[in-house]
Amino acid sequence: MTADVLDQGEADGHNPTRDEPISPDGRPPSGDLIRIPARQGRAVRLLADETITIVNTHGTQVCDFWAFNAADPREYLSMEHMRAYLSRFTPQAGDGLISNRRRPILHFVEDSSPGVHDTCIAACDHHRYLGLGCRDYHDNCTDNLRMALLAIGLRAREIPSPLNLWMNTPVRGDGRIEWLPPVSKPGDRVTFRALTDLVIAMSACPQDLVPINGLAMRPTEAHFELLG
Amino acid sequence: MTADVLDQGEADGHNPTRDEPISPDGRPPSGDLIRIPARQGRAVRLLADETITIVNTHGTQVCDFWAFNAADPREYLSMEHMRAYLSRFTPQAGDGLISNRRRPILHFVEDSSPGVHDTCIAACDHHRYLGLGCRDYHDNCTDNLRMALLAIGLRAREIPSPLNLWMNTPVRGDGRIEWLPPVSKPGDRVTFRALTDLVIAMSACPQDLVPINGLAMRPTEAHFELLG
């Protein structure tokens, strides 16, 4: 595939996430496939009982995923509470996705991929890329969360640890964490159903210095759709 | 050991953490062994280059541990950033303890125990004990953090996921998390050296419905000391 086909976005220091919401209030037309451009983030309002499907369009892309209670964003999807609630490291189809108030706020309906997702690594951020040697601004998932929320009129009060869809960072028996390419394939999708009104944010992770978005280290777009 | 010797505290709905700081400003006499009563929390100001040693007095007690930058508490010890920085699930002697700005804020100097600590489970809280069937107030580490900070005049802006010293909740190969008693022994201690001025909070975890504080499910006191 060429870079054009992959829609890699550009690492030019300009990230339009702040100015390109899916709609001013974050409500999209239901049933349309909506693009998360490479290296960018998008937020969407998901009403109770609606489902959201996130698509790994090109198969090698990690998508950071957050969910906030629309009525009270101090409640949010929390990896550390979810692991305790499930007594399991990674959620799988059939599970609830658990908030910091220890209740399911999404139901994990379906996963066409092998189920390799990460719950233990922070979203990449300015400090991460400084540590990797970047001197100029590098797109990052934390800023994408902030900007995607701002774009629909909301502000991130804190930055929860994300559910890193398709991120393949296994913890080995000796405790070492490896940074590996996804094992997903093009078109793989996960589907979640909202159990309450939510604000969802997603970032097509711009990591291009560590092979979590594939050995070619070329971040790509992802897509999502809502069903009522 | 009898319950008296163990100093189990009392599950009577009254937790004096808010009213019994180690001192009004959180600075203790250096070199004194300070008690964290069973089921309670304590906060202490630790200056750069000082060390803090936390003692598992009776050997079976989990101690939740938090650290905040004294000059800017928006920076704090962060499990999800630490795991990424270290590429390791659990820190060990010789490591830095990493903040959400991806820098070491403590140096892990020494560990007399087998090194089994948890980084992936949220502090217990009101919702946790509701889920375990409690109807009345149950002491919990999250409230202990809040109250221990209030006791020295500070407020918790958010509740980071704690470093759970001596908590033995291994992640099995199939992703299952087990809730097991500590493998530490009476008097085991960990020592950290501050790399900047910090506020430290600790909670002698009051969990008595799951055997993480020993098969007897009797939470006990812990101790700590500062060295200049």
Interface residues (C-beta under 8 A of the other chain):
Chain A: S78 M79 E80 H81 R83 A84 Y85 L86 S87 R88 F89 T90 N100 R101 R102 R103 C120 I121 A122 D125 H127 R128 L130 G131 R157 E158 I159 S161 V171 G173 G175 R176 I177 E178 W179
Chain B: S78 M79 E80 H81 R83 A84 Y85 L86 S87 R88 F89 T90 N100 R101 R102 R103 C120 I121 A122 D125 H127 R128 L130 G131 R157 E158 I159 S161 V171 G173 G175 R176 I177 E178 W179
